[in-house]
């Protein structure tokens, strides 16, 4: 059946269809490899997401099935829960390519997929990751889920909550990353420090 027919069908969370895929590749040339070199005083920068980015779909399906209009529930003007849940994952390839072409080497690059904010602790060293600010303009599915009763822990650990990629950089590099973001049409935010 078509997507509309699938969305109109009633499923239990255990037998609802979930569609996902991943792509893997080889870093070439090898000088583009990024080995985490986190250190105290480094800055935390975030690149925005377009939505859930393939995270928490079991939870999204369970939530969607409880809504009065299920996946057709309007969560923002002209935007349904189902549309927001199926937002294509933002690709950061152009951002990373521009960063490498500028000979910029971050101390760490961390995708928020599969753990949200907790993914920042990629380096098991004795660090504290301090988040001082967060973007206000995040995909509408996230504030909707919070209003619908999703716990703050799930907001920041199951979902990316609007940041799909973290970079840890030297203090004098934050503005460079923001400029690279502008050039590649990615919103980049200075979130905090190590």
C-alpha positions in Angstrom: 0.0 0.0 0.0 1.0 3.6 -0.4 2.3 5.8 2.4 -1.1 7.4 3.1 -2.7 3.9 3.4 0.0 2.8 5.7 -0.4 5.8 7.9 -4.2 5.2 8.1 -3.8 1.6 9.2 -3.9 0.8 12.9 -0.9 -1.1 14.2 0.3 -2.1 17.6 3.7 -0.6 18.4 5.2 -4.1 18.1 4.1 -4.8 14.5 4.2 -1.3 13.0 6.5 -0.9 10.0 9.7 0.9 10.5 11.9 1.9 7.6 15.5 2.9 8.1 18.9 2.6 6.4 22.4 3.6 7.0 25.4 4.3 4.7 29.0 3.5 5.6 32.1 4.6 3.8 35.9 4.8 4.0 37.6 8.0 5.0 39.8 8.9 2.1 42.2 10.5 2.1 43.4 9.2 5.5 44.4 12.7 6.7 40.7 13.4 7.1 40.4 10.9 9.9 39.4 12.6 13.1 40.7 11.0 16.3 39.1 12.4 19.5 41.5 14.8 21.2 39.2 16.4 23.8 40.8 18.6 26.3 39.7 21.0 29.1 38.8 24.4 27.8 37.7 23.2 24.4 34.4 24.6 23.0 31.3 22.6 22.1 29.5 23.6 18.9 26.3 22.1 17.5 24.9 21.8 14.0 21.2 21.7 13.8 19.1 18.6 12.9 16.0 18.4 10.6 14.1 16.2 13.0 14.5 12.8 14.7 17.2 11.6 12.4 16.3 7.9 12.7 16.2 8.0 16.5 13.4 6.9 18.8 11.1 5.6 16.1 9.6 2.9 18.4 8.7 5.7 20.8 7.4 7.9 18.0 5.2 5.1 16.7 3.8 4.5 20.2 3.2 8.2 20.7 1.6 8.6 17.3 -0.8 5.8 17.9 -2.1 7.5 21.0 -2.9 10.9 19.4 -6.5 11.7 18.6 -5.7 11.8 14.9 -2.8 9.5 15.2 -0.1 10.4 12.6 -2.4 13.1 11.0 -2.4 15.1 14.3 -1.4 18.7 13.5 1.6 19.7 15.6 2.3 23.0 13.9 0.5 25.0 11.3 0.4 22.8 8.2 2.6 20.1 9.7 1.3 16.7 10.9 3.0 14.4 13.4 3.6 11.9 10.7 5.2 14.4 8.4 7.5 15.7 11.1 8.4 12.1 12.2 9.4 11.3 8.5 11.5 14.5 8.0 14.5 13.4 5.9 17.7 13.3 7.9 19.9 16.2 7.3 23.2 15.4 5.6 26.4 17.0 6.9 28.6 15.9 4.0 28.8 19.4 2.5 29.6 20.9 5.9 32.3 18.4 6.6 33.8 18.8 3.1 34.0 22.5 3.4 35.6 22.1 6.8 38.3 19.8 5.4 38.9 22.1 2.4 39.5 24.9 4.8 42.1 22.7 6.6 40.0 22.9 9.7 40.6 20.0 12.2 38.2 19.7 15.1 39.2 18.0 18.3 36.2 15.7 18.0 33.1 15.2 15.8 30.2 13.4 17.4 26.9 12.6 15.7 23.9 13.0 18.1 22.2 9.9 16.6 21.7 7.1 19.1 22.1 8.8 22.4 21.4 12.5 22.0 23.3 14.8 24.4 24.9 11.8 26.1 27.0 11.3 23.0 29.1 14.3 24.0 31.0 12.1 26.5 32.8 10.3 23.6 36.1 10.7 25.3 36.2 8.8 28.6 38.6 11.2 30.1 37.9 13.2 33.3 35.9 15.9 31.6 32.7 17.8 32.4 30.7 18.9 29.3 29.0 22.2 30.1 26.0 23.2 28.0 25.3 26.9 28.5 22.8 27.6 25.7 20.6 25.8 23.2 18.9 26.9 20.0 15.3 28.0 20.5 14.2 27.3 16.9 14.2 23.5 16.9 12.1 21.1 14.7 8.4 21.3 15.9 8.1 17.6 16.7 10.4 18.0 19.7 8.4 20.7 21.6 5.2 18.8 20.7 6.6 15.6 22.3 7.5 17.6 25.4 4.0 19.1 25.7 2.6 15.6 25.1 4.4 14.4 28.3 7.7 13.1 27.1 10.2 13.2 30.0 13.2 15.7 29.8 15.5 12.6 30.0 13.9 11.1 26.9 14.0 14.5 25.2 17.7 14.7 25.5 18.8 11.0 25.4 16.4 9.3 23.0 16.2 12.3 20.6 18.8 14.8 19.3 16.5 17.7 20.4 17.5 19.8 17.4 21.3 19.2 17.3 22.3 16.5 14.9 26.1 16.9 15.0 28.5 18.1 17.8 32.0 19.3 17.2 34.5 20.0 19.9 37.0 22.7 18.8 39.7 25.0 20.1 38.3 28.3 21.5 39.5 30.4 18.6 37.7 28.2 16.1 34.1 28.7 17.0 33.6 31.7 14.6 35.2 29.7 11.7 32.7 26.9 12.2 29.8 29.3 12.2 31.1 30.8 9.0 31.4 27.4 7.4 27.9 26.6 8.5 26.6 29.8 6.8 28.4 28.9 3.6 26.8 25.5 3.5 23.4 26.6 4.8 23.7 24.8 8.1 22.8 26.6 11.4 25.8 26.2 13.8 25.6 27.2 17.5 28.2 27.7 20.2 26.6 25.5 22.9 29.2 25.4 25.7 32.6 24.1 26.7 34.6 21.2 28.1 
